[in-house]
């Protein structure tokens, strides 16, 4: 299975600030995704991180709020901008190898916004 | 788009009993169905998956069955152990082949508690 790591593992932030989450994947992964998991809820896809180009966002998520970068094949960042308490969630990085169905997840970043 | 319904939302069993979690999906073109286990404070872990050309798949104490006609699939855990306690998510996607992919649509999750 793919190895995916995230930093930070958790953070407590003040409203109005921004947090950047980093995701590192091993060389098996060619597709990267960002998910949000609100407390006690299921997983919701935020966007697909595209290497060297703008991310593809799902309905309800916009680039100004969740800017994403993927400068190379194995690294991506998600920024949660101008945070409010409603942004308190687990943010998960996920990866998949091209041509294969199996998708793997990182350990998540637990964000609390006060 | 795809919609996945998962039941039950909570399941409590005694150690050694079997546990069954069921999911239904709406898109008849979906052809890949993974199950994930999420332990407290961790990310989801892929535990088993099934493709639409197969009716059943087993891996030790875990099995998944698929009924394409009825558009439902189930996770079966036999001889449950306390370490099986976690949240389980089903998902569905449509795999188009090559580099094409379908987005995973997740069920709502089932909290499984195995009592010693």
Interface residues (C-beta under 8 A of the other chain):
Chain A: X1 X4 X31 X41 X42 X43 X45 X92 X96 X98 X99 X101 X102 X103 X104 X105 X106 X107 X108 X110
Chain B: X32 X34 X36 X41 X42 X43 X44 X45 X46 X49 X51 X89 X93 X95 X97 X98 X99 X101 X103 X104 X106 X107 X108 X109
